[in-house]
Amino acid sequence: MAELSPTQDGLVTKPVAIEGRSMIVLYGSETGNGEEIALELAEMAQRLHFQTVVDEMDSFKLTDLLRYSHAIFVTSTTGQGDMPKNTAKFWRNLRREKLNNTNCLGAVNFAIFGLGDSSYPKFNWAARKLRARLLQLGASEFFRPGEGDERHDDGIDSIYLPWYQELRVVLLANYPLPEPLQPLPDDIRLPPNCILRLVPPMDPTKSNGQSGHGDTTSDAEQKFLATKTAAAVLTHVDHPRSPAEQLIVEWDRIHGKDAFPTETARQDDVWETRNPRRFGSLDKDNIITDHPDKYLLQKSFDELWEFPPTNKWLDIKGSKIAEVVTNHRITPVTHWQDVRQITLAIELEDDEIRDFSCFYAGATVVIYPKNFPEDVQTLITMMGWEDVADYKINWSAITNRPKNLHLLHGGGGTLRDLLIHNIDFTAVPKRSFIKQLVHFTELPNERERLKELSDPHDAAEFYDYTSRPRRTILEVLRDFPGVKIPYQEIIGLFPLIRGREFSVAEGGELVQGDVDTGDGGTLVFSIIAALVEYKTVIRKPREGLCSRYLKWLAEDSSITVTLNLPGPSSPIQCDRFQTMRPLIAIATGTGIAPIKTLIEDRNHFPHPGQTILFFGCRNKDADFYFQDTWEKYKDNVKVIPAFSRDPIPEEDKKALGTAVLSGRLGRLVIPDSGDFRDTNFDAGKNYVQYQLRKHAHEIGDLLRKFPYPIFMVCGNAGRMPAAVRSALIDALVISKISDSKEAAAKWLDDKDQCTYWQETW
Ligand SMILES: Cc1cc2nc3c(=O)[nH]c(=O)nc-3n(C[C@H](O)[C@H](O)[C@H](O)COP(=O)(O)O)c2cc1C
């Protein structure tokens, strides 16, 4: 074995390589929570001197599992108890029939942590399925499985943190380090996962003028090279700029963009109004005093207040460029929430037309939000990245690039572009982010405070500072001015912006295209998005990254989107048989989107099944979305709204009042229904769960008349899904479809009896 002491490489320390001590951390994740946990576990393993690799499951071959002494799996559950998309290939391989009874994973030593939400009927099913299959193929478990629950007061952490700490103890105890080696303490820096090097516009040290990292010389560069005499460029200043700075200036001059103003032009009022920077104060001593905007690498003040650029598209496999046709508010301005209906249009090529000309129930569109240039400039200034902000990046400049990093189409853009399109610095920071900041400040009091905040033994401290007030990364960095993060490490350190998925609310209208002839055309569809704007406990107004982006998304602009159509196995897909099934749909708020698409798609068929739609919102006049639409389908769709903030109708007062009058505040008792009560938060409230119980007999009649129903529950996560399920169970008992709550719950979970589809967020 080599030296038993860690090697120091610059500021970072490498764990000691010990034969037979290695760890693979594999994750499956839809929205990044699982990935974050996988990265934290990988760091812990590295500190215990396991040679560690962390990757998403789909990037990994099954046979490679056998190369590692230990494996940790982390996976969330998505859809209806499904594995996340980035595990599909791995999971398919693992389930191959020919592996059965082979004990092929006999040498694999694993632990597994699942992320889920107990309001879903199939809680943590992905992790459970994966674990069962690994065991079936002979793998052994070196630590107990963990199941995080989003519904817990402290979210996933309430289960994860103790699991993490115990795992560390078990690993150290069962796989002790050889004397005298010790685990690497938290204040020692490990090598970063991912490094970014910028590509200077031109490398002046290369006599052939090639730009950095082997880019080919463009015509414009050739022109520059032909006229360039580096010495002459630098002779007219006493204190020359850095070579890189000077080259940028010259580059602009040769390109003749925005030909910079002469002395007279500078005194021109119009020009001055358009360029309000106080240029006198910005001129550097003894440097030619043309307009300084020309020489600064930052963009002009005017430009900084622009909205995020919409003409720069991300290079994402399978994505499309969509035109924003309309973006309008569908709630009255007097209503507390701004809800948008955004209509998008996508041009389809001739050969694509058939793929996209189908029904849209269950379809989603992913929109990739961007940061505002002014926030980006704030971060650049705070971190001292001004000199490099407008340098280019290409893929080869990034070692170990994460799978969900998408650079711009056609050339990658600059560091500033990366900050606008990829780096999620207005997110609430995770503990691992705060922990890393310790390495980037020299100030002892800042280091101390950051350690306190990221101490996993004191989760409350972290929550009070970050999660409760929804403090953003940018604000955290402002609180710790001593922190200076090297730009080289931003990709591995900051969270990356992820696309946000929206259900298609109105879809698949084909303009001009022809499915029969296959001629291309335009596909038009819309989404509805409730913008997240609120005041936090520290009384600061907050706006989600995506909400702010959507709010200002201009009509006629174009953006990158990915359209996900439901797979052929989706039970809510539309075909002759599926559309005849009865539908009991329960939606709250914007959860109406996927249900509306399903109802509309069903009505394209000759015999759509009967539907009862329970729709929960606040006010009839404010957020009863699409109320005019339902009139069209009144022959087969009955809509039962529940307006939680409108005066309670006379007919409901008695039932809802019973809870209060009977002294059982917080208990809901439906008259003549026996003893069907629900939780405290329902008390006296006209919520969908109340309406489900009230209309229990109607539900029962529908189920008796037509077999094999679909139940669809869409809307906010939180307490709604569990309350709705419990009300449905009550309705089945009240209407005597089932004779006990247990039987009703079993019936809802029985795929041969019905489909139970929950989509809550
Ligand atoms: C559309 C959707 C479907 C979900 N389905 C389930 C489910 O069936 N069972 C479950 O336990 N959790 C379910 N969840 C909860 C996620 O597993 C949980 O939010 C997790 O933290 C997500 O982790 P990720 O970001 O790594 O994907 C679902 C979440 C969403 C948004």
Ligand as a Chemical Component Dictionary entry (heavy atoms), coordinates in Angstrom:
data_LIG
# 
_chem_comp.id                   LIG 
_chem_comp.type                 NON-POLYMER 
_chem_comp.pdbx_formal_charge   0 
_chem_comp.three_letter_code    LIG 
# 
loop_
_chem_comp_atom.comp_id 
_chem_comp_atom.atom_id 
_chem_comp_atom.alt_atom_id 
_chem_comp_atom.type_symbol 
_chem_comp_atom.charge 
_chem_comp_atom.model_Cartn_x 
_chem_comp_atom.model_Cartn_y 
_chem_comp_atom.model_Cartn_z 
_chem_comp_atom.pdbx_ordinal 
LIG C1  C1  C 0 -45.130 14.159 -10.276 1  
LIG C2  C2  C 0 -44.613 13.529 -8.999  2  
LIG C3  C3  C 0 -44.920 12.218 -8.728  3  
LIG C4  C4  C 0 -44.479 11.623 -7.541  4  
LIG N1  N1  N 0 -44.821 10.313 -7.276  5  
LIG C5  C5  C 0 -44.448 9.758  -6.111  6  
LIG C6  C6  C 0 -44.848 8.434  -5.790  7  
LIG O1  O1  O 0 -45.537 7.747  -6.531  8  
LIG N2  N2  N 0 -44.423 7.918  -4.598  9  
LIG C7  C7  C 0 -43.651 8.632  -3.717  10 
LIG O2  O2  O 0 -43.312 8.105  -2.667  11 
LIG N3  N3  N 0 -43.264 9.911  -4.008  12 
LIG C8  C8  C 0 -43.639 10.483 -5.171  13 
LIG N4  N4  N 0 -43.249 11.768 -5.461  14 
LIG C9  C9  C 0 -42.430 12.519 -4.513  15 
LIG C10 C10 C 0 -40.913 12.564 -4.901  16 
LIG O3  O3  O 0 -40.343 11.285 -4.846  17 
LIG C11 C11 C 0 -40.208 13.488 -3.930  18 
LIG O4  O4  O 0 -40.706 14.801 -4.146  19 
LIG C12 C12 C 0 -38.688 13.502 -4.068  20 
LIG O5  O5  O 0 -38.116 14.356 -3.100  21 
LIG C13 C13 C 0 -38.235 13.972 -5.432  22 
LIG O6  O6  O 0 -36.843 13.771 -5.525  23 
LIG P1  P1  P 0 -36.015 14.078 -6.884  24 
LIG O7  O7  O 0 -35.884 15.559 -6.958  25 
LIG O8  O8  O 0 -34.675 13.433 -6.675  26 
LIG O9  O9  O 0 -36.739 13.476 -8.007  27 
LIG C14 C14 C 0 -43.699 12.357 -6.628  28 
LIG C15 C15 C 0 -43.385 13.707 -6.919  29 
LIG C16 C16 C 0 -43.836 14.280 -8.077  30 
LIG C17 C17 C 0 -43.510 15.737 -8.348  31 
# 
loop_
_chem_comp_bond.comp_id 
_chem_comp_bond.atom_id_1 
_chem_comp_bond.atom_id_2 
_chem_comp_bond.value_order 
_chem_comp_bond.pdbx_ordinal 
LIG C1  C2  SING 1  
LIG C2  C3  SING 2  
LIG C2  C16 DOUB 3  
LIG C3  C4  DOUB 4  
LIG C4  N1  SING 5  
LIG C4  C14 SING 6  
LIG N1  C5  DOUB 7  
LIG C5  C6  SING 8  
LIG C5  C8  SING 9  
LIG C6  O1  DOUB 10 
LIG C6  N2  SING 11 
LIG N2  C7  SING 12 
LIG C7  O2  DOUB 13 
LIG C7  N3  SING 14 
LIG N3  C8  DOUB 15 
LIG C8  N4  SING 16 
LIG N4  C9  SING 17 
LIG N4  C14 SING 18 
LIG C9  C10 SING 19 
LIG C10 O3  SING 20 
LIG C10 C11 SING 21 
LIG C11 O4  SING 22 
LIG C11 C12 SING 23 
LIG C12 O5  SING 24 
LIG C12 C13 SING 25 
LIG C13 O6  SING 26 
LIG O6  P1  SING 27 
LIG P1  O7  DOUB 28 
LIG P1  O8  SING 29 
LIG P1  O9  SING 30 
LIG C14 C15 DOUB 31 
LIG C15 C16 SING 32 
LIG C16 C17 SING 33 
# 
